[in-house]
Each structure stands twice: as structure tokens, then as C-alpha cells.
Amino acid sequence: MELKNKKVILAVSGSIAAYKTAFLMRLLIKAGAEVKIIMTPAATDFITPLTLSTLSKNPVHSNVSSGEGWNNHVELGLWADAMVVAPATANTLAGMANGLCNNMLLAVYLSARCPVFFAPAMDLDMWTHPATQNNINKLQEYGNHLIPVGHGELASGLVGAGRMAEPEDIVNMLAEYWLKEETEQDLAGKKALVTSGPTHEAIDPVRFIGNRSTGRMGVSLAEELARRGAEVTLVTGPVSIQAKGKNIKTISVKSAQEMYEASIACFPEMDIAIMAAAVADYTPKTVSATKVKKKAGDMSIELKRTKDIAYELGQLKKTGQITVGFALETNNELENAGKKLKKKNFDFIVLNSLNDKGAGFQHNTNKVTLIDQAGNIEAHELKSKQQVAKDIVNYFAKIKKSSES
């Protein structure tokens, strides 16, 4: 178990299993990690902050503010290489899954840019309840890592699933994760541009033309590229989710023109550009400085074409640079994607169809087909967007390796 120089946040919520955190922390420190502790107020009923502070040699935080001032949850989230929520109660899981922020633990979780591991601990009926299972699925879809529960006698006297994993198993899972990370740094030294999310084309100060893109696919791609060592620039339209990763630089934009300018500016130094954004093809020709009032009869808005970012980058592409596009189609999918591949000079294109259930906008899953310039077609089953991102980055890595050999 080697965790030398790793920075770990150990987040403790209110469960009888909290007694295990003293052993867990000792093992983390023994393996070489630096540990900082966050507790929910309920957790302090099961194990004292003094115990954990003494063992970790760091202050324990249980409130966003204290007598000593404001405890900066953002700084903690940026400091850590990993956050481990152990034990994670049903209540804490629900808060994490649904974006609640009523204690220090949840505030740090929502600010964390590092991998998050969670070790549930609860009674059998709570564990098997559909609401709990739904929250666990959500957390995994967000890219968090489940530490499986154990089976045995529970605090209620029931026997079944719901026991928090043993401290040794948690430390082993962290060690295995980082070992895998270190062996998968195949994109170290590479620079990547990812565009993500929708664009909002203003009609007036209140209204805009947009689409239903959530940005999940682009964020998943940025995180996978960063995980494998790339330095990532994520140019994203208005979205509610953020990419986690210390080597991800995020540039937030609103309009297609702003996304074009940001992408053009950074593209020359990139090794790869993945155009995952759903950029508006048209924008209002004129934008009213004041809110457009409702009038009798119909209203028409004159539109003009936006800059085709993918096409422009395809024309600027130099030897050694790889560009990847997306094609969301409703009919003649392969034919339309093939035309787009050639026209925009992509090295390969990611096709998804709105005819496939669970694919496209507003889903945590996607079903894609990868098509390259040589006519190779690689079809994939419906997967989480994190898994799809791995397939896309694997395809890029394969092309890059082939071009450099």
C-alpha cells in the first residue's frame, strides 16, 4: 500500500461505523498520505474531533465557519488528491447526489476537483431502498467511485449488506486506483482542446436561442484526457456541471462567436481538439438592447450563420494535430456523419443517433459509432458517458501512436 505524498480528505458522516475512521486514518498516514478531516455535526456524536485531530495532526472541520473564522471549503477541495467519504450515510449520499449543501462535508464535495470515493454504511433496508440505490447510481454517473459495502451483522441486529468496507480494503482501493493512474499516463505532455455544452445566442437581454446540451459528454472527455496526463483546455458554453481535474483549464463562454474566438486562440498549440459542443448554427442578425415586447400578430427573427468552428479548425490543422467531431443525427446516420467527417477534415467522428434510446442530449449515457478517414467503423453499445469518453480517448491514443511510430 503506497500512498506517499498523496493528500487525502477523509470526510466522516454520522454512522456507528465512524469508529472505523480512526483505524482508516492511521493506515492512510502509515501508507504515506497526508490526511485532513471533515465531519458532519452528526458524526461528532460517534467519534470526537479531538481523537481524529490528534491522530491526523491536523485540525478537524465540521462547520463552514467557526470561532477561528471561515473554513475555506474551496481551498480544501483544491488541495486534495482524493476525497474519501467514509462512512457515507444514506442522508449524506442523498445530499451528494442531489447537490445539497447544508454542511461542511457537502460544501467540500461540491468544490472538489479530485476523485471522490464513498464508502456507504447503513442498515439493510436503507441500503436496499430504491431511493438509496438511485442516489448511488447518480454518484457513479457523476464519476465518483463506490467502495462496495460488506455483508454481515448490522447495528440493528439484522444480517445482510450495508456494512462499511474495512479500512484495509479502502486503503487498498486507493492504492490500486493511483497505481492504475500512474501506468495510464499515455498522454502526458500532450495538449488537448475540448469544446462542450450549448451556446446561447441572444435575442435580447432576456431571451436566447439555445439547445438541450448539458455538457456532460465534453466534461467526461476533458476529465478522461486529464486523467491520462494531458493538459486540457475546456471551452464550455453555459452548463451547470464543472470538470474536475487539476490540469484542466476551463474557459466559459456564452455565444458561438465567443466559443469560436476562444477555440481559434488556443488551437495552434494543441495536439488534439475534440469538438463536443452543440454550437448554434444560426444567431440573430440583430440583438435588441431592451426586452422585446409582445405585440399583436406574429414575430419573425432574421438569423445569420455562425462561424463553423470545426470547419475552421480543420482548415488550420497542421501535421501532427488530430481533430475529432461529433455528429448527432436523426436519419441516414452513417452517410451524414461520413460527409461531415470529410468536409470538416476530422481524423475521426463520433456518431450518435437520436433514434437510440439513452443517447444524445440530457442523458448520462451515450451510444456511439466511431468512423475514421480510412473508412473504419467501430460501433459501441450504450454506456455511461465516462465510459464513452474512455473509448474516444483510446481511439485518439491509438491514432496518435500510429502516426508517431
N, C-alpha and C positions, 0 to 999 in steps of 0.2 A: 504494500500500500504506500505509494509515493505521491504526496501532495505538496512537495517542497515549494515554498514561496507562493502558494495559492492563497487567495483572500476569499474567505467564506463568511457569508451572513447566515447565522443559524437563527431561524425565526420560530418561536415556540408559541403554540396556542393552547387553550385551556382544556387539557385532557389528562386523565390519570397517567397516561403514557409519558407525560412531561418529565417524570423522574429519570427516564432513559436519556434525556438530553445531557445530563452531567457526564454519563459514560461516552455518549457520542462526541461531545466536545473534547474530552480527553484523548479520544482516538484521533480526531481531526488534528489536534495540536501535535500529538505524537508522530503523526504522518508528515508533519512539516508545515501545516496550514496555519495562517493567522485567522482567528475567529472573532467576529463581533456578533453580539446577541441582541435580538429584538424579541420582546414578549408582548403578548396581548395582556390587558389587565386581568382577564380570567386566568391566564397561565400562572400569575403570581400566587394564586391560591394553591397551586400544586407543587411548585418549587420556587424558592426565594431568589430574587435577583441577586442578592448577596452571594449565594452559592455559585451562580453562573459567572458573576463578575470576578469572584476570587479565582475560579478555575481558568477563566479566559484572560485574566489580567487586562480586561477592557471594561469600560462602563456598559451597563445594560440599559437599553432604551425601551420604555413601554408606552411613552406618550410623545406626541409631536412636540409638545412644549413641556418644560419642567422648570423648577426653581432656578436652574442654571441657565435658562434661555431656551431658544428654539433648537430642536434636534433636527438637523437637515436631512430629510429623507432622500432628497435628490442626490446629495453627496454620497450617502451610503449606497444608493443604487448604482452610482457610477464607480464607486470604489471596488466593488466585489467582482471576483471571477466567477462566483456561483452563489446562488441563494438557495438554502435548504429549509423548507418549511416542515418541521418535524417536532411534535406531532401536528398534523393538519386535521383539524376537526371538521365536521360537516358544515358548521357555521362559517369557518374560515374559508373552506373550499367554495362555498356559495358566494362569499364576498369576492374572492379572487376571480371566479368565473363570470361574475356579473358586474365587475367594475366598481364595487362599493369601496368607500374609503373612509371608514369611521374609526380607524385606529392606526397606530404607527406601522404595524406589520403590513397592512394593506396599502398604506401610502408608499412604503418602500417597494413593495411588489410592483405597484403600478409605475414606479420610477425606474425599476431595474432594467439595465441593458444587458445583463449577463444571463446565462442559462439558469432556469429556475427548476428545482427538484422539489417534489412534495410527497411526503410520507403520511398517508391518511391513518387516522386512528379513531375508531368509533365502535359502537355496538353493532351486532349483526344486522338487526332490522334497519338501522340507519344506513349501514353500508349498502344493503341491497335495495334500498328505496330508489325508485326511478329518478327522483329529483337529484339525489346524490350522484348516481351514475351518469346522469346528463351533465352535471357540473364537471365531473371528472373527464368526460369526453370533450367538453368545451376546452378545458385547460390543456388537454393534449393537442387539440386542434390549434390552439394558440402557440404551440411549440414548446410547452412545458413538459417536464419529464416525470412520469409517475414512478414512484418507488413502491412496488407491489406490497399489499398487506399480507400479514401472516395469518395462519389458521391455528386456532387453539382456544383455550378458556379465556373468556372476556370478563370485564369488571362486573357485568350483570349476573354472571354465573352461566350464561349461555356459552355454547361451544360452536365456533364457526369462524368465518372470515371477518376481519376488522382490526386485528392486532397491528400496531405499528411495527414496521420492519425492525429487525435488531440493528443496533448501532454498527456492528461489524459489516453487515450487509450494505448499509447506507454508505459507509466509507469506501467499501469495495466498488460500489456502483459509480461513485465519483471518480475513483482512480481509473476505472475502466473507461469512463467517458473521456477523461483527459488523455489517456493513452491513445485512444482512437483518434482524438482530435490531432494529436501530435503526429500520428502516422498518416493523416489525411491532409497534410498541408501542401497539396499538389499545386495550389495556385498562389503560393507565397511569392511576393514580388510582382504579381500581376495587378493591373488596374482595371476596374470594371465600372461601367456606367449602366444604371438601371433606371428606366422611366416607369412610373407607376401611377395608378389611380385615374380619376377622370380629370377633365378640365372643365372649368365653369366660364362660359362666355357671356359677359354681362349684356343685359338688355337695358337696364337702368340700375340705380344704386341698390335695388331690392331684388330684382328678378335676373335669372340667368338661364342659358341653355346648357344642359349637362346630361349625364348618363348615370347608370346604376353601378358603375365600377366602385368597389370598396378598397382597392389597392392591395388586397391580401396576397395575390399572386406575385406582385412586384416586391412586396416586403419579404415574402418567403424566399424569393430569388436573391435579394440583397443579403439576407441572413445566411443563406447557404454558401454564397460566394465568400462572404467574410469568414465564415466558419472554417473554410478551406484555405484561408490565408490571403485572399485578395483584398486589396484596398478599394473600397466601394464608394462610389458617389451615387446616391439615390435622389433622383429628381422626381418629386411627387406632387401631384395635384391635391386638392382638398380631400383629405381622408381622416378617419378617426383613429387609425392604428399607427403605431410607430415601430420602426425597425429596431431590433436590439442587436448591438454589436459594437465593440469599441473601435473597430476600423471601418465604420460606416459613417460617411458624411451625408447628411440629409439637407437637400435644398428644396424648400417648399415654394410652390408656385400656384397660381390660380388658372391663368388662361393658357391657351395653346401657344400664343406668341411668347409668353414668359417661359414656357417649357422648351420651346424652340431655342430661345436665346441661351438658356442655361445649358442645354444639351450641346449646342454648337460650340460654346465656350470651352467645355471640358473634354470634348471628344478627341481632339488631336493627340492627347497623351494616354488614351485608353487602349487596352489590349482587346477588350470586348465591350460591346454595347448591346444590351437586351432591351428592346422597346416593348415593354409590357403595359404601358399606359394606354388607356382608351381616350385618345385625343380627339376632340371635336373636329369634324371635317369642315364645318362652317361656323362662322361667327357673325353677329350682327354688323352690318355695314356702318351703322352709326349707333352710338350709345348715348341715351338720354342722360343729362346731368341731374335731372329730377325724376321722381317716380312718375311713370306713365299712368295717367288717369283713365279709368274706364269710360268709354263713350258708347253712344248708340251704334249698333251695327258691328260689322266685323273689323278686325285689325290685321294688317299684314306687316311683316318684318322682313326687310331686304337683307339677305345674307351674302357673305363673300367667303371664298375659300380660305382656309387657314394654311399656313406653311406645312408641307408634308415632311415631318421631322425624319421619319425613317428613310424616305427617298433622298433627302438632302445629305444625311449621314452616309448613305450608300454611295453617293457621288464623291464624297470627301474621303472615303475609306482608302487607306494606304496598305501596302503589302504587310501582312502580318496581323492586321486588325481583323477581328471577326464581329460581324453584326448578326443579330438574331431578332426576328419579328414574330408577332402573333397575328393569327387570322381567326376571328370569331365569325363563323359562317352559319347560314340557315339552309342553304341549298347548294348543290354542285360543289361540295366542300373541297374535295381534293383538287378539282380543276381551278377553283378560285384561289385556293392557297398557293398552287403552283404558279399562277400568273403573278401573284403578289411577290412571291419569292424571287422571280426573275426581274420584275420591274424595279424592285427596291434593292436589288443586289445583296440580298441576305445570304449568309453562308448556310443557314437553315431557318426554317419557320416552324412555329408551334401552332398547330391547327386544333381548335376546339369548336364544337358544334352546339348550337342551342337546342338541337334535336336530342342531345344526350342528356338524360336526367342527371342532375347534380353537377353539370359543367357550366362554365361561364360565370356571369356576374352573381354576386350575393350568395355564393356558396363557399363552404370551407373545403370543398373537394373540386376536382377537375379531371377531365378525361381528355388526353391529348394524343396527337399523332405528330411525330417529328419528321420533317421532309427536308432533304438537303439538295444542293445543286446537282449532285450526281444522280438524283432520282431515287435515292434510298428512302424507304418509308419504314418508320419504326412506330408501331401503334402500342399504346399503353392502356391498361384498364383504369377504371375510376379509382382515384387515390386522393389522399389529403393533399392540399396544395404544398405542404412541406415536402412530401414525397415526390410530387411532380417537379418541384424546384430541383431536387437532387437528380432526377432523370435528365432535366435540361442541362444542368451544370456538368453532369457526367458526359453528355454528348459534346458539349463545348470542349471539355478537357481532352476528350478523345481526338477531336479535330485539331486542337492546338498541338497536341503531342505528335500527331501525324505530320503536321506542317513543319515542325521543328526537327524532325528526325531525318 
